[in-house]
Amino acid sequence: MEVRPNEVHEVLARSMLTEGYPFVLDLERSHGQWLVDAKTGTEYLDFFTFYGSRPLRFDHPRLRGPRFAERVARVAKLKPSNCDIYSTYYAEFVETFRVRATTAPMKHLFFIDGGALAVENALKTAFDWKAQKNLAAGHGEDPGVVLHFRHAFHGRSGYTLSLTNTADPRKTRWFPKFDWPRVSSPAIHFPIDEARVVAAEASALREIDEVYDRFGAHRVACIIIEPIQAEGGDRHFRPRFLDELRRICDQRESLLIFDEVQTGFGGTGRMWAYERLGVTPDVVAFAKKAQTGGIIVGPRIDDVDSVFKVKSRISSTWAGNLIDFLRSTEALEAIHEERLLDNARVQGDALLAGLEQLVASHPDRLSNARGLGLLVAFDAPDTATRDRILKTAQEDRLLVMPCGDRSVRLRPALDVSAADVAAGLELLTRSVARALDSP
């Protein structure tokens, strides 16, 4: 059954909610950083990148060449249960990921579809570890609770629903949740007011101490945090605060989990945000740009008969998807060969400088330009103004996205060029001016 581009929305609306973009993605004609509408041929400069999940330009030669097409055609014939049925394609991907995407002391890998399930399995890994620690210490097998932060987004599935608490309550409303301890998140506002952030950090650390005092250290399985709270508003933390979390987890025998679903796989200018911030967690959850989900786990897990030693503790029928693994492999090799981590830092700095200039030109309306690598954002004065900026940007053929209550975030691909950044800033400057002039 063939569907023409101008029929897409009508056909989808017969069976499902369609509140996405009005255009239709042209998979063949989209090129560089430009997304082409299959209905009209209109081109949009894409700083949305499918919620920050597109690592390379639309027509990257690694994804358009005959070798890649041949390999995709081979693996597309079957969807094997990678958890127990192994293939050379699977092994090649795992080894490429190990070599290109992990560094000591991180050593264990687990793959699964999507970010929420990556976080789910990070939590299960922590619960398993903590339960065994508790049994050995005579505290019983209860692994306890997950300490997490306000403004966090960790997913929409079982465990993660109890952690997610961003600006849109519809994401979690009416779904049963665990009553796990939630503490303040002392994010930085730029330019930094050091006295304010030091006070906020001290307050959050007191709240964390109170959680441990209330539950007991044996009942806090882990602390989970996004190094940058993306969906919650591109909220950054000082490395010093993250280092305090590392110290607490070591002293109180909890695992430290970094949810890098949004920050990982090169966006910050290093493969993982924790590398730029200088604080190594025990578990990293990833997805989005990686093209597959999963966790990377360090050596503390080896204190017990962990989920990486005991069969069936964590598993999944497909354990990811071979086609996704092929795409991820090509992205990893492109990142390495084209030095795209360096590019993310250079172009990210240029993009942030442009946002700082934009904010400075509207000091009474815009604020808080911030960024790490290509994860950049700024604040509008309120939600309505932010939404007008998003609307005028789309009208001007620039795709950006919201976060938090009033922030605009930009997420270019890792191979974005200086010309793309300049074009994006020019379009955004025009869009912001129009939005601010609107009633």
N, C-alpha and C positions, 0 to 999 in steps of 0.2 A: 504494500500500500504506500503510494508516494504522496507526500505532502509538500506543496509549494510554499516558498517563504512567506507569502502574504496570507497563508492559511494557518500558520503555526500557532498563533495565539488563540485563534478560534477553536482549533482542534484540541489544544491542551485544556482550554477552559471547559470543555464538555465533561472532563473527568477530574480536574484538579484545580487548586487555587493558582491563579496566575497574576501575581502582583510584582513580578520582576520588571526588567527593562522592556521598553516598547520595541526595541529592535530585535533582529534575528541574527545570530552569529553566523557569519560566512566562514566556514572552516578552510575553504580553499583560497579565498582572496585576501583574508586578513594577513598582514605582513608587518615585519619589524615590530614596533610597539603600537601599531595601528589596527584596531578592530574594525572590520567592515560589516555593515548591515546588509544582509542578504536581500532584504526587501527593497532598499533604496540605493544601495551603493555608498551611502554616507560613511565616512571614516572618522573614528573616534580615537584620540590619543589615550591609550589605556594605562592609567595609573591606578586602576582598580584590580586588574590581573586576577579576576575570579577570587575575590576576597584574599588577595595576596598569595595565591597558590600557584601562579604561573611563573616558573623560574627563568625561562628563556623566551626570546622573541618568537612571534607566531611562526615565522618561516625559518627557524634556525636550521642550518644545513644538516646537522646531526639527526634532526627529526624529519627531514624531507628527502633524504638520500635513499638509494635502492637497498643498501644493506639494512637500514632500519626497517624499511617497508617489508623486506623479505622475512626478517626475524619476527615482526609483528604478525605477519600472515601465518607463520608456523605456530606461534603460541596461541593465536586466537581460535584455533580449532578446538581447544580443550580448556577447561578451567580446573586444573588438578587440585587436589587437597594437599597443598604444599606442606601442611603440618606433618604428614607422614609419607607422602610420595614425592621423592626428590628428583630434580632434573638438573642438567648442566646450566640451564638458564637461571634457575634459582641460585645455584652455587656461585655462578659468575656475579650475580647481583650482590649477594651477601658479602662476597670477598671484596668487590668494588666498594661497597658501603663501608666495610671495616677499614679498608686502607684509606679511602678518601674522606670519610666523614667522622671517624672516631679517633681519639687520642687517649693515651694513657692518662689516668688509670681506668678509664671506662672500657669494659671488656665484653659484657653480655649484650646480645641483641634479641629482640622479639619484634615480629612484624604482624600487623593487623590492619584492616581497612578503617581509615578515618581517625580524626583527632580525639573524639570523645572516647572511643574504644581504646585508644592509646593511653589516655588518662585513666580509664577504668582499670587497665592492666597494670599501670604504675601503682595505683592504690592497692590492688590485689597483691602485688609484689610486696608492698610495705606491710599489709595486714599479715601476710604469711610469715614474713620476717619477724614482726613484732610478737605474734602469737607464740612462735617458737622461743623467742627471747623470754617471754613471760613464763612459759612452761618451765624453762630451765631455772628461772629465778623463783619459782614457787608461787607465781601470781595467777595461775590458771591460764586458759587459752584465749581469753577475750583480748583481741588486738586493740580495742578501744576506738578512738575518734580521730578525725582528720582536722587539724588546725589549718584554717584558710583565711583569706583576706577579703575585706569589703571591695566592691567593684571588680571582683574576679569573674572571668568567664572560662569555665573548664569543660563545657559541653552540655548536651541535652539528654544524655542517657542516664541510667540508674543512679550510680554513685554520684556522677558529676552534677546531676540536678541539685544535689544538696550543697554544692559549692558555688554554683553560678548565681551571681546577684548583680547584674548590670542594669543599665537605665531602663530597659524594656521589660516590665514585669510579666508580659505575656509568655516569655520564654520558660518560665517556671511555675506560673500561677496554677493552683489547683492540683498539681502533681504531688503525691506523697514524697516527703523528704526526711532525711535524718537531721536531727537537731545537733549538728556538729558545731564546735566553737568557731566563731567568726570574729576577727579582730581588725582594727583600723589599718589602712594601708597608707603609709606616710610618703606619698608621691611628691616629687619635686615639681615646683612651678618655676618656669623660666622667665626672666633671669632669676637665678637662685637666691632666695632669701635664706641664708645659712642658719640664722637663729630660728626661723620658723620651722625649717625642716629638721633641725636637731631636736627641737621640742616635740615635733610630731613623731619622730623616730623613738624618742624616749618614752612617749606615751604608748606607742604600739608595743614596745618591748615590755612595758609594765603589764599591758593586757596579756601578752604571751605568758609572762611569769604567773599571772593570775590563773590562766587556763591550766598550766601545769600544777599549780597548787590545788586547784579545785578538783581536777580529775586524777592527779597523781601521774608521775612521769611514765609509769607502766601502762597508762591508758591513752597515751598520745602516740599513735603509730607513726605519724609523719606530719611534717609541715609542707604544704604545697603552695607555690607562688609562681606567677608568670614574671619573668625578669622585666618585661614591660607589659603592663595590663592593656592589651590592645583594644579589644572590644569595650572594655571599661572606660576608655578615653585616652589611649596611648599615654598611660601613666608610668613614668620612669621612677626608679629607685636609685639611691646612691649605693655604690658597691659596698660601702661601709655597713649599711643596713643588712644587705644580703650576707655579708661576712658574719654579722651577729647571728643571723639565722643558722649559718653553718656551725658556729660555736655552740649555740643552744642544742642543736640536734646531736652534736658529738657528746656534749655533757649529759643530756637527758635521754640518750639512747632512742632517738627517733630518726627516721630517714628524712632527708631533705630532697624534695621533688621539685624540679623546675619544669613547668609546663611551657615547652618551646614550640608548641604547635604553630604559633604565629611568628615567633621570633627566630626560629631555627632555619637551618639550611641556607645560610649565607646572607640573609637580609640585613643583618647588622654590620656586615663587613668581615665577620668571621663565620666559620661554619655554624657555630652556636653562640648565642648571646653570652652565655656564661664565660666563654673564652675572652670576650672583650671586657667583661666586668670583673674577671679575676677571681671568681668564686665557683668552685666545682661542687655540684650537687651529687647525691647518690644515685638519682634516677632522672633521666631526661625523657619526657614525652614529646614526640614529634609527629608531624603530618604535613599538610598543605604543600609547600614548595617541594618537599621530599617526594611527592606524588604517591606516597603510601604512608600509612601510620605505623607507629611502633614505639618502643622504648629502648634506651641505652642505659645500662646499669653498671655501676662501679663495684669495687671489691668488698665493701661492707656487707653486701648481700651474702658473701661466702662464709660469714660467721655461722650460718645455719645450713640445713639441707634445703636450699632455696628452691624457688620455682624453676630455676635453671638446672636443677639436679633431679627433681622429682617429677616424673611424668604426669601429665594431665592437670597440673595445678593451674597453669594458664595455657590456653590453646584456642584454636579456631580452625574450622574446616579448611578454609582457603589460606589462612595466614598471609593475607595479601593477594595480589593478582599479578600474574606474570607479565601482562602488558604494562601495568604500572611500573613493575620492576625494570622493564626495558627502558621506559621513559626516564625513570630515575637514574639509571646507569648512564644514559647519555647526558643528563644534566650534570651528574657528578664529574664526568670526564670533561665536559665543557667548562665547568667551574675551575677545574685544575688547569687545563691547557690554555684557557683564555684569561686566566688570572682574574676571574670575575669577583672574587672577594675583594681584591684591590679596587676593582671598578666600583663595587658597591660603596666602598668607603669614599672614594674620590667623588663620584657623582652624588652620593648622599650628602657630602659636605657642601657641594654646590647647590643642591636643592634646598638644604637647610638655610644656607646663606640667602637664597632668594626669598624664602619664607620669612626670615628675619627682616629683610628689607620691606616685604609686603606688610608685615605687622607694624613696622616703624612708620609706614606711610599712612596707617589708619590707627594711631595710638589710642584713640578713644573708643574704637569698635573691635579691634582684633588684639589678641594677646597670646602669650605662651607658645611661641614657635619652639619646636623641640624635635629632636631626632637622634637616632643612632643608626649609621649607615643609611639604608634606603627606607627605614621605618620613620617617617616624618609626619608631623601634624601641626595644627595651630587651632586656636579657639576663637569662635565667634562670641558675641555678647550673650546670645540666648539660642534656644533651640530653633525658633522660627527663622532667625537670621541665618543660622547654619544651614537649614533646609533650603532657603532661597539660594545660598551659594551653591549647593549641590545641584539645584535645578538649573541655574544659569550656566554652570560649568557644563552640564550635559548639553544644553542648548548651544554652547560654544564648542562642542565636540571634544570635551575633556571629561574623562570618567575618573572620579574620585569617590570616596565613601565616608560615611559618618562613623563616629564612635563616641561613647559617653553621651552626656547631655547636650553638648554644644560644640564638639570638636569635628574638624575635617581632617581626615588622614589620607595620605598618598602612599601607594605601594607599587612603585615601578618594578619591572623585572630586573634580574641581576645584570643583564647585558644592556641595560639602558645606556644610551650614548649622551655625550655632552649636548649634542643638538636636540635630542629628545627632551632633556631637562630644560634647556632654554625655551623650547617650544611650549612645554608644559607650564613653565612659570609665566610666559607671556599670556597664554590662554587663561590661567588662573587669575592673574592680575586684572584682566579685562572682566572676567566673570564676577570677581569680588566687587569691583567698582560698580557693576550693574546691580548686584544684589544689595549693596549698601545704599544705593540711590533709590531702591524700591521702597514703597510705603510698607 
